[in-house]
Each structure stands twice: as structure tokens, then as C-alpha cells.
């Protein structure tokens, strides 16, 4: 009996003195905060639903996926915006302003800056650009049917070709309208084609890749003059 009591007591001592790692690791180790400043223009094109996201994101040199990010859902036009990224891994070297899809894939990169002493300045960023329109709308939603290899109705919407194909060019279906009429969505056939089905040809409003922010972007770009920049 005495031997049994001794063994039990010894077991208790070892159990209570166990120095194993029973606590979760400190996820703040090797991290720091980064203050990011930027000034945004054309803020009415900022996505407000989860299908598209505008992110300030930190990147390291090993992956094209952000190591830390924060979403921008609203901002004041042409006013400096400050975003603080907390717990950024100390391996992060770049801060980017990016547009992502629902699957967190980068659609477009607006700006990039180096991180220096916990600070990065992305400068002045105009969110309204033709390059963004190409990558957000035309490339994912249009070129399957409108490319150099498959120019349905003579329309090639691939990068490098699309602008000359649409701005100021008459619609084959409705010649009284331009495909894109600068400063006027009411006279822009492509805008109407994406907004509603007119009974002619393919119903573009059912495209699974087409999101509301894509149409908003197209409309804002048209009303701003449909410039190639």
C-alpha cells in the first residue's frame, strides 16, 4: 500500500511540473504595425459588396497573396486617408492598394509602396482608369466571345485592342447609338446591354462573372469622358 501511495504521489508531481507548451503561441511575435497614407479619387467606384473588395494589403517576397490586409469600403473624395495594418509580419516589404474578387484573387493593382520604419505612402490614386475597366470587366466577362480569335459582331475586347473598338464606334444592332459615347450613358449601347436584356442576341445580364460594381465602373468611366488612361 505504501508503495502504491508513493507511485501516485510521484505521478502527481511530474504532472504538475510538466513544462510542455500548453499555451497558444503569441501571434504578435515578429510582427509590427504599418501606417499607410493615401489620397483617393473617384471614390464612388469603391465596391460596397463582397463580390469586389478594395484592399490596402501587405506583401512579402514569397507570395502574391497578402500577408495582412484591410478593406476600404468608403472614403472622402481627394482627402488623405490613413489606414493602419496591425500584426504585419516583419517579412513584409511592400504595401499595395488592390482590387480583389470574392475568392481573394487580385484583379487589379492600383499602387505600390515600400514599407519603411512602419510607414508607407501610396500617394494619390485615381480609382477610375481604363486599365482597371479592362481587367475588371472586359477580360473576365467579355473576351470569351469578343476576342481576336472570336470577334463576335466584329468586336475584339482584348487588352490593347478594346478601346479603339468601342469609343465613338456605332453599334451594329442600334446604329443610332455608339458602343461607348463619352459623357453619355444614355447613348452608350454597351452600357445598356449590360444593364438590361433588350431581347436581341445573348442576355449579358446573366453572366456569372458580371458584378454590379463592374457596371457602376463602366458608367462612371463613360460619364468621366471615357478616356484611355
N, C-alpha and C positions, 0 to 999 in steps of 0.2 A: 504493500500500500504506500509506504514512504517513497519507494522508487517511482511509483506512478505519479504521486504528487510532485516530485522533483522534475519529472519529464514535462508535466503540464506547465509548471512554472517557467521552465526554460523556454518552452514554446511561446508562452505569452511574452516574455522578454524580447525574444527575437522578432516577434510580430510587431511589437510596439516600437521597436528601434529600427524598423526597415527604412532605409534611406532611398528607396526606389522613387522614380519620377512619377508621382501620383497627381501632380498638378499640370494643367494645360500650359503649353509654352506661352511665353509673353510675346504676343504678336506685334508689340511696339518695338521690339529689339531690332536694330538695324534699319529703322525707318525714321522719317522726318516729315515735316510739313512743308509744303511748297505754296507760296503766294503767287498767284497768276493774275496779271492785269491785261485787259484787252478792251478795245472800243469797237462796238458792233454797229454796222449799218444794215438797213433793210431787215430790221428785226421782225417785221410782220411775216417773214418766211421761216421763222423758227418753228419747227414741228411741235405740236402740242399733244400728240398721241404717241403710244408706244411703238407704232409701226416705223417711225423715224425718230431718231434722237440726235440732238446736238450735244456733244460732249467736250469738256476740257479733260484731256487724258494724258497720263504719264506713261512713257515707254522706256524700256531698256534696250540693249543692243542684241537681245536674243530672240525676240518675238515681235510679231506685228500685232499682237493683242495687247491692249493696255494693261499695265500692272496696277493702275488705280485711275478712277475717273469720276467725274461729277457732271450731272446733266444740267444744261441750261434750258429752262422752259419758257423764260420770259426775260426781257431786258429793255432798257430805255434806249431809244434811238440816239446814236452818236454820243453816248455818255460812257465814261470809263466804268468798266465792270471788274470787280475783284472777286476771284474765286480761290478758295483755299482747299488744297488737297491734303488731307491728313493721312498719316501712316503710309507715306510713299516709300517703297523700298529704296535703300541707298544705292541700288544699282541703276536706278532711273536716270537717264541723261537728257531726255527730250520731253517737252510738253507740246501737244498738238491740239488744235481745235478740229474736231472731226464730225462727220455725219455718219451715223450707222443705221443699219436696218434692224428689224426685230430680232434677228439672230446674232446681233452684235458684230456683224461684218462691216468693215469700213467701206462706205460708199464714196466719200469724198473727203479730202484733207484740205482745209481752208488755210491753215497757218501752222508754223512750227517754230519753236524757240528752244535754245539750250537752257538747262537748269544751272543756275549759279548762286551758291550760298542761299538755297531755299527760295529762290525768286526766278520768275520767268515773265517776259513781256511779249505778248503775241501781237502787239501793235494794233493798227486799225484794220478791221476785217469787214469787207462788204460781202454779206451772205448771198447776194444776188449776182450770179455770174453765169455765163453761158456754159462754161466748163462744168459747173455743178448741174445745170439742167441736162446736159448730155449724159453725165454719169448717173444721175438720179432718175431720169425719165426715159430718155431715148434708148440708151444702151440696154437696160434691163427689160423694158416693156415694148420696144418698137422694132429693133433690128432683126428679130426673128423673121419678120415679114417685110421689112423695109431695109435691105442691105444692098451692097454692090452685087452680090450673087443672086439676090432675090428682091429686086426693086419693084414691089407691088405698086401699081399705078405710077411707075417711073420714079418712085421716091426712095432715096437712099439716106437713111438717118444715122449712118455710122459716124463716129468721130472724125472730124476733118472734112466731111462732105455735107453734113446735115444743114449747116447754116445757110449755105448758098442755095440749097434745095427748097427752103421754106419761106424765107423772109421776102415779102413782096411778090411772091410767086402765086399765080391764080390756082384755085382748086379745080381739079378736073371735074369733080362732081357738082360744084356750085361756082362757076366761073366769076360770078359777081363778088365773090369773097376771095381774099388772099388766104393762103395757107396760114401765114402769120402777117398780120397788119400791125406795124409798130404803133403803140399808144392806143390801140383799139381792140379789145377782146371781142366786141360785138361783130367785128368784120374779120375775125380770125377763125378760119374753118377748123383748124386742128384743135383749138380750144373748145369749140362746140362739140367736136367729135368725141372728146374725152369726157365732156360734161354730161352728155345725154345721147342716147341712141336715136338717130333720126330715121331709122328704117332702111337705110342704104348700106348694103355690104355688111361687114363684120361689126359686131357690137363691142366696141373697145371698152365700154364701161364695165365689162365683166372680167377684164384682165386681172388675174390674181396678183400680179406684180404692181399694179397701179394703185397708189395710195392717195388719200386726199391731199396730203402735203405736196405731192407731185403736181397736181392740178393747180393748187394755190401758187406754187413756184412758177409754173408756166404763165399764169395770169399776171402775176406781179412783174415778171420779166417782160411780157408784152407791154404792159402799161408804163414801164420804165423806158420804153423805146426799142426793145428787142435788139440790144447792141451785142456785138460779138466780143465780149470781154469778161 
